[in-house]
Amino acid sequence: MNIDLDAIFANAPSPYILLDPDLRMVWANTAYLEVTGRTRESIIGKLMTEEFPAHPESISDEMLRGSFRRVLTTGKPDHLPLIPYPIEDANGHLVERYWSATHTPILNDEGRVEFILQNTVDVTDLYLDAQVKGPGDILRNAELMQRAEAVTSKNLELGKATEFFQSAFEQAPGFMAVLNGPQHVFQFVNQAYIELIGSS
């Protein structure tokens, strides 16, 4: 697959970066380098989670990894309306920042995710402004950010619940299947059920 990313995104004002399925950074546009304070040479070929680490099991780490996992699993775009994610500045100091990120899969000819294109926007100023009580746009921004936080929090909770359900369902010792509609179409079956009736 040949994609001329420089021709499409190189001079775009919005930050873009391309990752492989291992989350290794393989390309970035100028806007991304500027907003992260990095150079192309310093990040290309490195894992995003190592170059931009968040504390393990923090909400930032869970949200980012969860979004990538959903893209790789479903082959569909995933959006994080608001994600708190710290980043080191040019002096090596960790600074708390807030972002809005969209992860778009690029599929190969077999339909598998070959790359993930991340568009990430620094919304720190908007977020901080939204915390200040005031008239007009500030109040509307505050309401918008609160809704974004609520959606993000619910998505994270839903993701955890779904993973727990899938794990418990799959590991259940009994034969289990979930059917849907009057035609009783199979939606989920666990391994014990497959072993009972066969995989055909």
Secondary structure, 3 states (H helix, E strand, C coil): CCCCHHHHHCCCCCCEEEECCCCEEEEECHHHHHHHCCCHHHHCCCEHHHHCCCCCCCHHHHHHHHHHHHHHHHCCCEEEEEEECCEECCCCCEECCEEEEEEEEEECCCCCEEEEEEEEEECHHHHHHHCCCCCCHHHHHHHHHHHHHHHHHHHHHHHHHHHHHHHHHHHCCCCCEEEECCCCEEEEECHHHHHHHCCC
